Structures are given as C-alpha cells and as structure tokens.
C-alpha cells in the first residue's frame, strides 16, 4: 500500500496542496497550527472511516469555503488506483472514476493506521474510546462488521426511543420482543468480531510493548462485558444477549435506555497485572497505546496482505531516542508519514523525504 500522490483543496486551513511522497518515511514539519495534522487527516479519510478529530464533516471545509475536494493516487492490489473525496454538506466519494453509494465503500480499498496524541485516551479515559478503537480497526478488515455495527447502533437507537415511550404507551411493551431479537442478532456479530480482534491484538501488542519497555514489563489486553463471558460461537452470544435483555427489561424501562449489550463493553488493559488506566504512569500509558496502534498495523497486513500506510502525528518528539529507534525499525518496509516541529529528530534515524508546511501551504 503506497500513496503515490495526494492533492488537497479547501481542507481545513489548506487552500491547496499537492505532494508526491517517498515510499519510505515522509516527514511533515513546521511550527504548530500550520496544517501538518490536517494533511495526515486528509490521507486517513480515504480509508472510508470517519475523521479521528471531528464528528461533523462540515468542520473539514475551510473557513469561507464551500467544499473540499481531495484526490489520492495510490498503489494497492498490485495496481495504481485513484480515489476522490468531495465534502460540502456531506461526503461523497469516487473510486477509479466510479461514484460510490457511500464513502464507507472505500473501506478495504486503502488501509492506514493513525496514531495521534488523542489516542492516549485509549488507555487514560473511559470505555467509549476503546470500543471506537476496536470498531475502527475491524471496519478496515471486515466490511461485513461495519454493516453489523451500523445495524446494531440503529436498532439500539430505535429500542431506546421505544423505552422512552413505553411509560406513556404501555401497549408498545409487546413490541420490545421484536427489538430484542434484532438487537441480540446484530450485537452477537459485533461482540464476536471484537472478541476475535482483541485476541489477535493481545498477542502482537504484548511483543511490541516488551520492545518499547526494554522487556521490563508485560502488557495484557482482555475484552470484558457486563453480562458474563462471551464464547466464540455467534449463536451462543446471541442467546446470551437476548436472555440478558429480557432480564434487564424492567431496569431498561425505568432508565429509559438499554443497559446491557456490546455498547457497554470495554477493553481491560493491564501492565504487570495492574490496570494501566488506574496505576500506569504517563510513559506506560503512552507505550501501551502505541503498542496497540502498531499491532493494528500488523493485523491489517496479516488480514489483507497489504502493508498499511502509517500516520504518526507528533509522536516522536515525546519519546526518547531508544523508543524512537524501536518504532521506526518496527515499521520499516512500510510507507510512513510523520509530523513534527523539528525533522532532524526523525531523519537522524532513517532516510526520507521532507515537506515543510507553513500557513496551510507545502513549501
């Protein structure tokens, strides 16, 4: 997987930019707030996933601009391909000259892994960020998972809306059985996918974390839920979810929300047997998050046969030389984009191409 050319127009503070990156390490440098992260974000959006910074697409459009038009030429599946993203009030996408029904159809065409300082929330904050990490990673390698997740979230919203109305309209109570059936069906696919991915990433992340910590500490990652242990069997998970939905129905009606299911699950991240979130130092938490993201790249390669593009936003400056060296050696053989204020810290460890950004322009 290689980016051959990227053209960006009206994207956040970037009026217009075009780069032809190297196949190895590409360093995007400049002062703060000059557009370095924006350039990485413009690449990430071609994965078909949502922005790692914004929930609303309109925020991607530059100030006093009406639209965004980003174009990517990339090498995948042994051939050169093109993709185009257009954003005004919503996002539309094209691939190889064909308009797609949804930008999400780009999922699986172009694969990348992003690590930004905000990803420290994987370890430091609540379960929402860890569920989002699992979902985003799985959507890139399993398009069917993306469909199941969308259906689960839609069904969950419908069931919650019904729970708010049941108190005033008791006759609606019987229809909960229909929503329970659907929610447990889609939820079983979501939970099974997350459980599988957690097992995969747990094995790889432990090895990477050992390298980052100099083999002094051990990382362990488990998928946990509030209803009991899941199995690998989707049918068994569905039966368990449906049973729990029925058990919690009275509480759900009282709380006017669904209190059990995959939307309440979490990852338990431990370092030497202790919770990384509660007891881990800032350095340990940073290394744990990095190990998880680098593991994501390994699994993408294993599942797709393609080396993903690595996007590192302002990471190297916060690590000592040994950890910088380990990361760059570990991601060798892949195309990498690194943002930083001073490029010498990265370039002393490897060869690459540099792009200087100033006021939203590549100089």
N, C-alpha and C positions, 0 to 999 in steps of 0.2 A: 504494500500500500504506500503510494507516494503522491505527494502534492507536486504537480508539475508547474502550475501557475494559479495564482489567486488574484482576482480583481474585485475590489470593494468600492462601492459607490453609495454615499449618503448614509453610511453605517455609523451611528452614534456621532463621534467627533471627526470621523474620517470622511472627508468630502470625496476623495478619490485616491485609490492606491492600487498598484499592481506589483506583485513580486513573483520571482521565479526562484524558489528555494533550492538549496542543495539537497542531495539525497541523505546526508548525514545530519549534523547538528546545525541549526539555524538560530542565531542569537538576535533577538529583537531588543534593542537597548535605547535608552533615553531617560529623561527626567520623569518624575511622577506625573500622571494625568496627561500624558501626551498621546495615548491611544494604543499602547502596547497590548494591554489586555483585550481591547476591542478587536485587535487583529486576530488574536487567538480565538476569541469568541466567534468571529466570523467563519473560521475554519470549523469549529466544533458544530455549528448549526447544520453543516452538511451531513452530519450523522443521522439527521432526521429527528433527533431528540430536542427537547426544549433547551433554552438557554440555561447555563449554570449560574446566571446572575439575575435574570428578570423573569417574571411570570407573564408579563404582558408584551406582546410583540410590538405594540406601538412604541414602546420605550427604545426599540432598536433603531428607529428612524431618527436621523439627525435633526437638531433644532432648526426650525423654519424650513425643513424639507418635507416633501410629500410621500417619498417612497425610498426603499432600499433595493438595490439590485447588486447581488453578489454572484460571482461566477467562479467555478472551480474546474480546473482540468487536472485529472488525477489518473494514476495507473492502478488498476485493480483487476483481478482475474486474468492477468496476463495481457491486458489491452488498455489503451488510453480511452478514458471516458470523460464526459462533461456533466456538470450539474449547475443549475441556476436557481437561486432563491430570490423571490420578489416579495417585499413586505410593504404594505400600506396600512390598511385597517386589519389585515390578516396576512398570513403567509401562504404563498403558492410556490410550487417547485416544478422544475423540469429536469429530466434526466435523459441525456443523449438526444436532446431535441424534442422529447415527448413530454407533454404536460401530464403531471401526476394528479390523481384524485385528491391526494393529501400529501403534505410534506413528510408525513410519517412513513410513506412508501420508500423514502430514501434509506430507511433503516436496513442495514445489512449491505448496502452498496459501498459506503465509505465508513471505515471504522477508525475511531480515535479514542484516546484516553486523556482526560484533562485532570490536572491537579492544580488547584489554586489555594491560596491561604484560607478561603472559606471552607475548604474541605476538611479543615481541622474540626469542624462541627461534627464530623463522623464519629469522633471519639468524645469530644468535650460536651456536646449538647444532647438533646433528647432523641427518642427513637425515630421521629419523623425523618431526620436526615439519613439515618442508617437504612430505613426502608426505601428511601429515594435512591440511595446508592445501589441497593440490590436491584431495584426496578429498572434503573437506567442501564446498568450493566447487562441485565438479562434481555432487555429490549433490543440491544445491538446484536445479540447472537441468536435470539429466538423470536422472530416476528409474531409467532402464534402466542407467545407470552404477552406481548404488547396488546394483542386483541383481548386476551383473557383479562388482563389488568384493567383495560378500559371498560369492559363489560362489568367487571366486579365493582368498579368505582361508580358506574352509572346505576347499577342495581342497588348499591349501598345508599346512594342519594335518594332513590325512589323509596326504599324501605324507611329511611329516616324521615322523609316527608310524610309517609303514611303514619308513622309513630306519633308525629305531632298532631295529626288529625283524629286519631282513634279516640282520644279523650272526649272530643265533641261529637264524634260519629261512631258509636260502638258497633254499628252494623258493618264497619270496614274491617273489624277484627278478623273475620274469616279469610280475608284476602292476604293476611300475613303469611299463611301457609305457602302461597304461590311465591312470594318474595323470598321466603326462607329456602325453598327448593332451588331457586335461581342463584341466590347468594352463596349457598353452600357448594353449588356446582362450579361456579366461576372461582370461588375462593379456594377450592381444593386445587385447581390448576395453579393459582398464584402461590399458594403455600408450598406445593410440591416443587415448583420451579425455584423458589427462594431457598428451600432446604437443600436441593441439589447444588445450587451455586455456592451456598455457604460452605458445604463440604469441600468443594473444589478450591475455593479461595483460602480456606483454612490451611490446607496443606502447603500451598505456594507462599502465602503471606508469612508463615512461620519461618520458612527458609530465608526469605528476603529480610525479615526483621532481625534474624540472627546475624546476617551480614551487616546490617546497619548498626547493630548494638555491639559488634565485635564478639559475637557468640556468648555474651554475658547474660542474656535474658531470653525468655521463651514467650512467644505470643500464641494465644489460643482464642479462636472465634467460634461461637455457637449460635445457632438460631433458636430463639426462645419464644414461647407464646403463653397465653394466659388460660389455656384450656387443657393442657396435657401434652404429652409427647406426640408429635406427628410421625407417621411412618412414610415409607417411600411410595406406598400404594395410594393412588389418587382416589379410588373408590372408598378406601378406609378413611381418608381425610375428609371426604365429603360427608360420610355418615357421622363422623365425629363433630364436624361443624354444624350439621343440621340438628344433632342432638343438643348441642350447647346453645344454639339459637332458641330452641324450644324451652330449655331450662331457664334462660335469661329473659324470656319474653316479658314477664311481669316487670322486671327491672328496666327493660328497654322502654316499655310504655311509660313508666314513671319518669325516666330520664329523658324521654323523647329522642332517643338515639340508640344506635346499635352498639352494645357494649362489649361484644366479643367478635373475634374473627381476625383475619390477616392484617386488617388495618390497625390492629392494636399490637402486632408482633414486634420483635426487636432483635438486634444482634447483641450478644454478650461478649465484650472484648476484654480479655484478661492478659495481664503481664505477670508472669511467675505466680499465677493463681489468684491474683488480686485484680479487682475491677480497674481497668485503665482510666475510666471516666472519673472514678472517685479517688483513687490512690495514685494514679500515674502522674509523673512530673510533666511539665510542658514539653520537654525534649522527648520523653517516652511517648506521649500522645501524638506528637508530630511524626515520629518514626513509625508508629502503628498505622496512622492514616496513610503515610507514604507507602508502606508495605502493602496495604490493601489496594491502593490505586495501581501500583506496579504489578500486583497479582492479577488485577483486572486485565492488564495488557497481555500477560502470559496466557490467560484463559481465552482471550479473544483470538490469539494466534492458534492455540490448540483447536478451537472450535471452528474457525473459519479458514485456516490455512494461510491467512494473510497477516503480515506484521502490521499492527495498528500504528497510526501516527501518534506520537507522544507530544502532549502540550503541557508545558510546565510554566506556570505563571508565578514569577517572583519567589521561587523556591530555593534556589542555590545560595542566595545571599544570607539565608538564615541557617545554613548548615556549615559545619566545619569542613576542612579540606578532605578528611578521610571519608566522610559521608557523601560529599560531592563526588569524589572519585568513585565510590561504590555505585552510586546512582547512574553516573554516566557510563561506567563499564557495564552495568547490568542492562542498560537499554541500548547497548551497542548493536549495530546492524539494523536499527530502525531509524526512520526519519523523525527528528526531534525539533520542536520549536520551544525555545527558552526565552522568557522575558527577564530583563534585569536592568539595573541602572548602569552598572559597570561591566562591560563584556569581557574584561581581562580575566575575571574570576572563572569563567567557563572556558574561555579559549586557551587558558594555560593547560587545561586538562585534555583538550581534543582540538582537532581541526574543524573548521566550519565556515559558514557564511554569516555575515552580519548585516543587519538592517537597522539604520538609525531613524528613530521616529521623533518628530517634533511638531507639535500643534496639529496632530492628526495627519501628518504627511510623512511618507517614507523618503528620506533624503538620499 
